[in-house]
Amino acid sequence: RNERVSGGLDGVANRPLKSLINRTRYLKEKADKSEEQAAEKVSAVKTFTEGATLESPRDEILYGAYRLVWTGNFPKTVPAGSTPQGTGGVG
């Protein structure tokens, strides 16, 4: 063979590996950021126990382990200590 492979950190043989490392790091950062953004958008901090006012279909309310949304007219007032059945039903 007449071709020489230049080695070392910046050598030709290592370029694909460095590219893969950089791409993997980039994708991991993007995935982490997406997870954080999704968690912010779907966080349900309102509960039937405490009561709440729901302003849009994106507002979720917790009833035990269930995450519920209201699909009727807004704003929807949920009294403290109420249940889904007592404030408009589930369906």
Secondary structure, DSSP 8 states (H G I E B T S, - for coil): -------STTSGGGHHHHHHHHHHHHHHHHHHHHHHHHHHHT---EETTT-EEE-STT-EEEETTEEEE--SSSSEEE-TT--TGGGT---
